[in-house]
Amino acid sequence: MTRRTLWTVLASVVALLLIASQAPTLIPVLRERMSGGTDLRTMFGQWTLLPREAAMVIAVISLLGLVVSGWWWQRRIRKRRATAADASAPFAAVLD
């Protein structure tokens, strides 16, 4: 494993632990706020993020960012390997 992979795994675990630790207290708060009204303009107009809600939002966005970043790096590595294999193909034919 490379250092980048280890940091990505560590950040993912921390984000998941943060989400898991905040979910039991956050879900009832969100239910209570959403049951107050169905008009999205008034609902979001009255919202102010509590520290734990802000932490949850940051953790979810971070986790999504890590997933997209991991996908992008894997795609880039696969393209680089495919290009390297294509470039070395003529030499392999000569050596055989």
Distance bins in CASP14 RR format, pairs under 12 A and 6 or more apart:
PFRMAT RR
TARGET T0000
AUTHOR 0000-0000-0000
RMODE 2
METHOD distances of the structure
MODEL  1
1 7 0 0 0 0 0 1 0 0 0 0 0
1 8 0 0 0 0 1 0 0 0 0 0 0
1 9 0 0 0 0 1 0 0 0 0 0 0
1 10 0 0 0 0 0 1 0 0 0 0 0
2 8 0 0 0 0 1 0 0 0 0 0 0
2 9 0 0 0 0 0 1 0 0 0 0 0
2 70 0 0 0 0 0 1 0 0 0 0 0
2 73 0 0 0 0 1 0 0 0 0 0 0
2 77 0 0 0 0 0 1 0 0 0 0 0
3 9 0 0 0 0 0 1 0 0 0 0 0
3 10 0 0 0 0 0 1 0 0 0 0 0
4 10 0 0 0 0 0 1 0 0 0 0 0
4 11 0 0 0 0 0 1 0 0 0 0 0
4 66 0 0 0 0 0 1 0 0 0 0 0
4 69 0 0 0 0 1 0 0 0 0 0 0
4 70 0 0 0 0 1 0 0 0 0 0 0
4 73 1 0 0 1 0 0 0 0 0 0 0
4 74 0 0 0 0 0 1 0 0 0 0 0
4 76 0 0 0 0 0 1 0 0 0 0 0
4 77 0 0 0 0 0 1 0 0 0 0 0
5 11 0 0 0 0 0 1 0 0 0 0 0
5 12 0 0 0 0 0 1 0 0 0 0 0
5 66 0 0 0 0 0 1 0 0 0 0 0
5 69 0 0 0 0 0 1 0 0 0 0 0
5 70 0 0 0 0 1 0 0 0 0 0 0
5 73 0 0 0 0 1 0 0 0 0 0 0
5 74 0 0 0 0 0 1 0 0 0 0 0
5 77 0 0 0 0 0 1 0 0 0 0 0
6 12 0 0 0 0 0 1 0 0 0 0 0
6 13 0 0 0 0 0 1 0 0 0 0 0
7 13 0 0 0 0 0 1 0 0 0 0 0
7 14 0 0 0 0 0 1 0 0 0 0 0
7 66 0 0 0 0 1 0 0 0 0 0 0
7 69 0 0 0 0 0 1 0 0 0 0 0
7 70 0 0 0 0 0 1 0 0 0 0 0
7 73 0 0 0 0 0 1 0 0 0 0 0
8 14 0 0 0 0 0 1 0 0 0 0 0
8 15 0 0 0 0 0 1 0 0 0 0 0
8 62 0 0 0 0 0 1 0 0 0 0 0
8 63 0 0 0 0 0 1 0 0 0 0 0
8 65 0 0 0 0 0 1 0 0 0 0 0
8 66 1 0 1 0 0 0 0 0 0 0 0
8 67 0 0 0 0 1 0 0 0 0 0 0
8 68 0 0 0 0 0 1 0 0 0 0 0
8 69 1 0 0 1 0 0 0 0 0 0 0
8 70 1 0 0 1 0 0 0 0 0 0 0
8 71 0 0 0 0 0 1 0 0 0 0 0
8 72 0 0 0 0 0 1 0 0 0 0 0
8 73 0 0 0 0 1 0 0 0 0 0 0
8 74 0 0 0 0 0 1 0 0 0 0 0
9 15 0 0 0 0 0 1 0 0 0 0 0
9 16 0 0 0 0 0 1 0 0 0 0 0
9 66 0 0 0 0 1 0 0 0 0 0 0
9 70 0 0 0 0 0 1 0 0 0 0 0
10 16 0 0 0 0 0 1 0 0 0 0 0
10 17 0 0 0 0 0 1 0 0 0 0 0
10 62 0 0 0 0 0 1 0 0 0 0 0
10 66 0 0 0 0 0 1 0 0 0 0 0
11 17 0 0 0 0 0 1 0 0 0 0 0
11 18 0 0 0 0 0 1 0 0 0 0 0
11 58 0 0 0 0 0 1 0 0 0 0 0
11 59 0 0 0 0 0 1 0 0 0 0 0
11 62 1 0 0 1 0 0 0 0 0 0 0
11 63 0 0 0 0 1 0 0 0 0 0 0
11 64 0 0 0 0 0 1 0 0 0 0 0
11 65 0 0 0 0 1 0 0 0 0 0 0
11 66 1 0 1 0 0 0 0 0 0 0 0
11 67 0 0 0 0 0 1 0 0 0 0 0
11 69 0 0 0 0 1 0 0 0 0 0 0
11 70 0 0 0 0 0 1 0 0 0 0 0
12 18 0 0 0 0 0 1 0 0 0 0 0
12 19 0 0 0 0 0 1 0 0 0 0 0
12 59 0 0 0 0 0 1 0 0 0 0 0
12 60 0 0 0 0 0 1 0 0 0 0 0
12 62 0 0 0 0 1 0 0 0 0 0 0
12 63 1 0 0 1 0 0 0 0 0 0 0
12 64 0 0 0 0 0 1 0 0 0 0 0
12 65 0 0 0 0 1 0 0 0 0 0 0
12 66 1 0 1 0 0 0 0 0 0 0 0
12 67 0 0 0 0 1 0 0 0 0 0 0
12 69 0 0 0 0 0 1 0 0 0 0 0
12 70 0 0 0 0 1 0 0 0 0 0 0
13 19 0 0 0 0 0 1 0 0 0 0 0
13 20 0 0 0 0 0 1 0 0 0 0 0
13 59 0 0 0 0 0 1 0 0 0 0 0
13 62 0 0 0 0 0 1 0 0 0 0 0
13 63 0 0 0 0 0 1 0 0 0 0 0
13 66 0 0 0 0 0 1 0 0 0 0 0
14 20 0 0 0 0 0 1 0 0 0 0 0
14 21 0 0 0 0 0 1 0 0 0 0 0
14 55 0 0 0 0 0 1 0 0 0 0 0
14 58 0 0 0 0 0 1 0 0 0 0 0
14 59 0 0 0 0 1 0 0 0 0 0 0
14 62 0 0 0 0 1 0 0 0 0 0 0
14 63 0 0 0 0 1 0 0 0 0 0 0
14 66 0 0 0 0 0 1 0 0 0 0 0
15 21 0 0 0 0 0 1 0 0 0 0 0
15 22 0 0 0 0 0 1 0 0 0 0 0
15 55 0 0 0 0 0 1 0 0 0 0 0
15 56 0 0 0 0 0 1 0 0 0 0 0
15 57 0 0 0 0 0 1 0 0 0 0 0
15 58 0 0 0 0 1 0 0 0 0 0 0
15 59 1 0 1 0 0 0 0 0 0 0 0
15 60 1 0 0 1 0 0 0 0 0 0 0
15 61 0 0 0 0 1 0 0 0 0 0 0
15 62 1 0 1 0 0 0 0 0 0 0 0
15 63 1 0 1 0 0 0 0 0 0 0 0
15 64 0 0 0 0 1 0 0 0 0 0 0
15 65 0 0 0 0 1 0 0 0 0 0 0
15 66 1 0 0 1 0 0 0 0 0 0 0
15 67 0 0 0 0 0 1 0 0 0 0 0
16 22 0 0 0 0 0 1 0 0 0 0 0
16 23 0 0 0 0 0 1 0 0 0 0 0
16 56 0 0 0 0 0 1 0 0 0 0 0
16 59 0 0 0 0 1 0 0 0 0 0 0
16 60 0 0 0 0 0 1 0 0 0 0 0
16 62 0 0 0 0 0 1 0 0 0 0 0
16 63 1 0 0 1 0 0 0 0 0 0 0
16 66 0 0 0 0 0 1 0 0 0 0 0
16 67 0 0 0 0 0 1 0 0 0 0 0
17 23 0 0 0 0 0 1 0 0 0 0 0
17 55 0 0 0 0 0 1 0 0 0 0 0
17 59 0 0 0 0 1 0 0 0 0 0 0
17 63 0 0 0 0 0 1 0 0 0 0 0
18 26 0 0 0 0 0 1 0 0 0 0 0
18 52 0 0 0 0 1 0 0 0 0 0 0
18 54 0 0 0 0 0 1 0 0 0 0 0
18 55 1 0 0 1 0 0 0 0 0 0 0
18 56 1 0 0 1 0 0 0 0 0 0 0
18 57 0 0 0 0 0 1 0 0 0 0 0
18 58 0 0 0 0 1 0 0 0 0 0 0
18 59 1 0 1 0 0 0 0 0 0 0 0
18 60 0 0 0 0 1 0 0 0 0 0 0
18 61 0 0 0 0 0 1 0 0 0 0 0
18 62 0 0 0 0 1 0 0 0 0 0 0
18 63 0 0 0 0 1 0 0 0 0 0 0
19 25 0 0 0 0 0 1 0 0 0 0 0
19 26 0 0 0 0 1 0 0 0 0 0 0
19 27 0 0 0 0 0 1 0 0 0 0 0
19 52 0 0 0 0 0 1 0 0 0 0 0
19 53 0 0 0 0 0 1 0 0 0 0 0
19 55 0 0 0 0 1 0 0 0 0 0 0
19 56 1 0 0 1 0 0 0 0 0 0 0
19 57 0 0 0 0 0 1 0 0 0 0 0
19 58 0 0 0 0 0 1 0 0 0 0 0
19 59 1 0 1 0 0 0 0 0 0 0 0
19 60 1 0 0 1 0 0 0 0 0 0 0
19 61 0 0 0 0 0 1 0 0 0 0 0
19 62 0 0 0 0 1 0 0 0 0 0 0
19 63 1 0 0 1 0 0 0 0 0 0 0
19 64 0 0 0 0 0 1 0 0 0 0 0
20 26 0 0 0 0 0 1 0 0 0 0 0
20 27 0 0 0 0 0 1 0 0 0 0 0
20 56 0 0 0 0 0 1 0 0 0 0 0
20 59 0 0 0 0 1 0 0 0 0 0 0
20 60 0 0 0 0 0 1 0 0 0 0 0
20 63 0 0 0 0 0 1 0 0 0 0 0
21 52 0 0 0 0 1 0 0 0 0 0 0
21 55 0 0 0 0 1 0 0 0 0 0 0
21 56 0 0 0 0 1 0 0 0 0 0 0
21 59 0 0 0 0 1 0 0 0 0 0 0
22 28 0 0 0 0 0 1 0 0 0 0 0
22 29 0 0 0 0 0 1 0 0 0 0 0
22 30 0 0 0 0 0 1 0 0 0 0 0
22 50 0 0 0 0 0 1 0 0 0 0 0
22 51 0 0 0 0 0 1 0 0 0 0 0
22 52 1 0 1 0 0 0 0 0 0 0 0
22 53 0 0 0 0 1 0 0 0 0 0 0
22 54 0 0 0 0 0 1 0 0 0 0 0
22 55 1 0 0 1 0 0 0 0 0 0 0
22 56 1 0 1 0 0 0 0 0 0 0 0
22 57 0 0 0 0 0 1 0 0 0 0 0
22 58 0 0 0 0 0 1 0 0 0 0 0
22 59 1 0 0 1 0 0 0 0 0 0 0
22 60 0 0 0 0 0 1 0 0 0 0 0
23 29 0 0 0 0 0 1 0 0 0 0 0
23 30 0 0 0 0 0 1 0 0 0 0 0
23 52 0 0 0 0 0 1 0 0 0 0 0
23 53 0 0 0 0 0 1 0 0 0 0 0
23 55 0 0 0 0 0 1 0 0 0 0 0
23 56 1 0 0 1 0 0 0 0 0 0 0
23 59 0 0 0 0 0 1 0 0 0 0 0
23 60 0 0 0 0 0 1 0 0 0 0 0
24 30 0 0 0 0 0 1 0 0 0 0 0
24 52 0 0 0 0 0 1 0 0 0 0 0
24 56 0 0 0 0 0 1 0 0 0 0 0
25 31 0 0 0 0 0 1 0 0 0 0 0
25 32 0 0 0 0 0 1 0 0 0 0 0
25 50 0 0 0 0 1 0 0 0 0 0 0
25 51 0 0 0 0 0 1 0 0 0 0 0
25 52 1 0 0 1 0 0 0 0 0 0 0
25 53 0 0 0 0 1 0 0 0 0 0 0
25 55 0 0 0 0 0 1 0 0 0 0 0
25 56 0 0 0 0 1 0 0 0 0 0 0
26 32 0 0 0 0 0 1 0 0 0 0 0
26 33 0 0 0 0 0 1 0 0 0 0 0
26 49 0 0 0 0 0 1 0 0 0 0 0
26 50 0 0 0 0 1 0 0 0 0 0 0
26 51 0 0 0 0 0 1 0 0 0 0 0
26 52 1 0 0 1 0 0 0 0 0 0 0
26 53 1 0 0 1 0 0 0 0 0 0 0
26 54 0 0 0 0 0 1 0 0 0 0 0
26 55 0 0 0 0 1 0 0 0 0 0 0
26 56 1 0 1 0 0 0 0 0 0 0 0
26 57 0 0 0 0 1 0 0 0 0 0 0
26 59 0 0 0 0 0 1 0 0 0 0 0
26 60 0 0 0 0 0 1 0 0 0 0 0
27 33 0 0 0 0 0 1 0 0 0 0 0
27 34 0 0 0 0 0 1 0 0 0 0 0
27 52 0 0 0 0 0 1 0 0 0 0 0
27 53 0 0 0 0 0 1 0 0 0 0 0
27 56 0 0 0 0 0 1 0 0 0 0 0
28 34 0 0 0 0 0 1 0 0 0 0 0
28 35 0 0 0 0 0 1 0 0 0 0 0
28 52 0 0 0 0 0 1 0 0 0 0 0
29 35 0 0 0 0 0 1 0 0 0 0 0
29 47 0 0 0 0 0 1 0 0 0 0 0
29 48 0 0 0 0 0 1 0 0 0 0 0
29 49 0 0 0 0 0 1 0 0 0 0 0
29 50 1 0 0 1 0 0 0 0 0 0 0
29 51 0 0 0 0 0 1 0 0 0 0 0
29 52 0 0 0 0 1 0 0 0 0 0 0
29 53 1 0 0 1 0 0 0 0 0 0 0
29 56 0 0 0 0 0 1 0 0 0 0 0
30 36 0 0 0 0 0 1 0 0 0 0 0
30 43 0 0 0 0 0 1 0 0 0 0 0
30 47 0 0 0 0 0 1 0 0 0 0 0
30 49 0 0 0 0 0 1 0 0 0 0 0
30 50 0 0 0 0 0 1 0 0 0 0 0
30 52 0 0 0 0 0 1 0 0 0 0 0
30 53 0 0 0 0 1 0 0 0 0 0 0
30 56 0 0 0 0 1 0 0 0 0 0 0
30 57 0 0 0 0 0 1 0 0 0 0 0
31 37 0 0 0 0 0 1 0 0 0 0 0
32 43 0 0 0 0 0 1 0 0 0 0 0
33 42 0 0 0 0 0 1 0 0 0 0 0
33 43 1 0 0 1 0 0 0 0 0 0 0
33 44 0 0 0 0 0 1 0 0 0 0 0
33 45 0 0 0 0 0 1 0 0 0 0 0
33 46 0 0 0 0 1 0 0 0 0 0 0
33 47 1 0 0 1 0 0 0 0 0 0 0
33 48 0 0 0 0 0 1 0 0 0 0 0
33 49 0 0 0 0 0 1 0 0 0 0 0
33 50 0 0 0 0 0 1 0 0 0 0 0
33 53 0 0 0 0 1 0 0 0 0 0 0
34 40 0 0 0 0 0 1 0 0 0 0 0
34 42 0 0 0 0 0 1 0 0 0 0 0
34 43 1 0 0 1 0 0 0 0 0 0 0
34 44 0 0 0 0 0 1 0 0 0 0 0
34 46 0 0 0 0 0 1 0 0 0 0 0
34 47 0 0 0 0 0 1 0 0 0 0 0
35 43 0 0 0 0 0 1 0 0 0 0 0
36 42 0 0 0 0 1 0 0 0 0 0 0
36 43 1 0 0 1 0 0 0 0 0 0 0
36 46 0 0 0 0 1 0 0 0 0 0 0
36 47 0 0 0 0 0 1 0 0 0 0 0
37 43 1 0 1 0 0 0 0 0 0 0 0
37 44 0 0 0 0 0 1 0 0 0 0 0
37 45 0 0 0 0 0 1 0 0 0 0 0
37 46 0 0 0 0 1 0 0 0 0 0 0
37 47 0 0 0 0 0 1 0 0 0 0 0
38 44 0 0 0 0 0 1 0 0 0 0 0
39 45 0 0 0 0 1 0 0 0 0 0 0
39 46 0 0 0 0 0 1 0 0 0 0 0
40 46 0 0 0 0 0 1 0 0 0 0 0
40 47 0 0 0 0 0 1 0 0 0 0 0
41 47 0 0 0 0 0 1 0 0 0 0 0
47 53 0 0 0 0 1 0 0 0 0 0 0
47 54 0 0 0 0 0 1 0 0 0 0 0
47 57 0 0 0 0 0 1 0 0 0 0 0
48 54 0 0 0 0 1 0 0 0 0 0 0
49 55 0 0 0 0 1 0 0 0 0 0 0
49 56 0 0 0 0 1 0 0 0 0 0 0
49 57 1 0 0 1 0 0 0 0 0 0 0
49 58 0 0 0 0 1 0 0 0 0 0 0
50 56 0 0 0 0 1 0 0 0 0 0 0
50 57 0 0 0 0 0 1 0 0 0 0 0
51 57 0 0 0 0 0 1 0 0 0 0 0
51 58 0 0 0 0 0 1 0 0 0 0 0
52 58 0 0 0 0 0 1 0 0 0 0 0
52 59 0 0 0 0 0 1 0 0 0 0 0
53 59 0 0 0 0 0 1 0 0 0 0 0
53 60 0 0 0 0 0 1 0 0 0 0 0
54 60 0 0 0 0 0 1 0 0 0 0 0
54 61 0 0 0 0 0 1 0 0 0 0 0
55 61 0 0 0 0 0 1 0 0 0 0 0
55 62 0 0 0 0 0 1 0 0 0 0 0
56 62 0 0 0 0 0 1 0 0 0 0 0
56 63 0 0 0 0 0 1 0 0 0 0 0
57 63 0 0 0 0 0 1 0 0 0 0 0
57 64 0 0 0 0 0 1 0 0 0 0 0
58 64 0 0 0 0 0 1 0 0 0 0 0
58 65 0 0 0 0 0 1 0 0 0 0 0
59 65 0 0 0 0 0 1 0 0 0 0 0
59 66 0 0 0 0 0 1 0 0 0 0 0
60 66 0 0 0 0 0 1 0 0 0 0 0
60 67 0 0 0 0 0 1 0 0 0 0 0
61 67 0 0 0 0 0 1 0 0 0 0 0
61 68 0 0 0 0 0 1 0 0 0 0 0
62 68 0 0 0 0 0 1 0 0 0 0 0
62 69 0 0 0 0 0 1 0 0 0 0 0
63 69 0 0 0 0 0 1 0 0 0 0 0
63 70 0 0 0 0 0 1 0 0 0 0 0
64 70 0 0 0 0 0 1 0 0 0 0 0
64 71 0 0 0 0 0 1 0 0 0 0 0
65 71 0 0 0 0 1 0 0 0 0 0 0
65 72 0 0 0 0 1 0 0 0 0 0 0
65 73 0 0 0 0 0 1 0 0 0 0 0
66 72 0 0 0 0 0 1 0 0 0 0 0
66 73 0 0 0 0 0 1 0 0 0 0 0
67 73 0 0 0 0 0 1 0 0 0 0 0
67 74 0 0 0 0 0 1 0 0 0 0 0
68 74 0 0 0 0 0 1 0 0 0 0 0
68 75 0 0 0 0 0 1 0 0 0 0 0
69 75 0 0 0 0 0 1 0 0 0 0 0
69 76 0 0 0 0 0 1 0 0 0 0 0
70 76 0 0 0 0 1 0 0 0 0 0 0
70 77 0 0 0 0 1 0 0 0 0 0 0
70 78 0 0 0 0 0 1 0 0 0 0 0
71 77 0 0 0 0 0 1 0 0 0 0 0
71 78 0 0 0 0 0 1 0 0 0 0 0
72 78 0 0 0 0 0 1 0 0 0 0 0
72 79 0 0 0 0 0 1 0 0 0 0 0
73 79 0 0 0 0 0 1 0 0 0 0 0
73 80 0 0 0 0 0 1 0 0 0 0 0
74 80 0 0 0 0 0 1 0 0 0 0 0
74 81 0 0 0 0 0 1 0 0 0 0 0
75 81 0 0 0 0 0 1 0 0 0 0 0
75 82 0 0 0 0 0 1 0 0 0 0 0
76 82 0 0 0 0 0 1 0 0 0 0 0
76 83 0 0 0 0 0 1 0 0 0 0 0
77 83 0 0 0 0 0 1 0 0 0 0 0
77 84 0 0 0 0 0 1 0 0 0 0 0
78 84 0 0 0 0 0 1 0 0 0 0 0
78 85 0 0 0 0 0 1 0 0 0 0 0
79 85 0 0 0 0 0 1 0 0 0 0 0
79 86 0 0 0 0 0 1 0 0 0 0 0
80 86 0 0 0 0 0 1 0 0 0 0 0
80 87 0 0 0 0 0 1 0 0 0 0 0
81 87 0 0 0 0 0 1 0 0 0 0 0
81 88 0 0 0 0 0 1 0 0 0 0 0
82 88 0 0 0 0 0 1 0 0 0 0 0
82 89 0 0 0 0 0 1 0 0 0 0 0
83 89 0 0 0 0 0 1 0 0 0 0 0
84 91 0 0 0 0 0 1 0 0 0 0 0
84 92 0 0 0 0 0 1 0 0 0 0 0
85 91 0 0 0 0 0 1 0 0 0 0 0
85 92 0 0 0 0 1 0 0 0 0 0 0
86 92 0 0 0 0 0 1 0 0 0 0 0
88 94 0 0 0 0 0 1 0 0 0 0 0
88 95 0 0 0 0 1 0 0 0 0 0 0
89 95 0 0 0 0 0 1 0 0 0 0 0
89 96 0 0 0 0 0 1 0 0 0 0 0
90 96 0 0 0 0 0 1 0 0 0 0 0
END
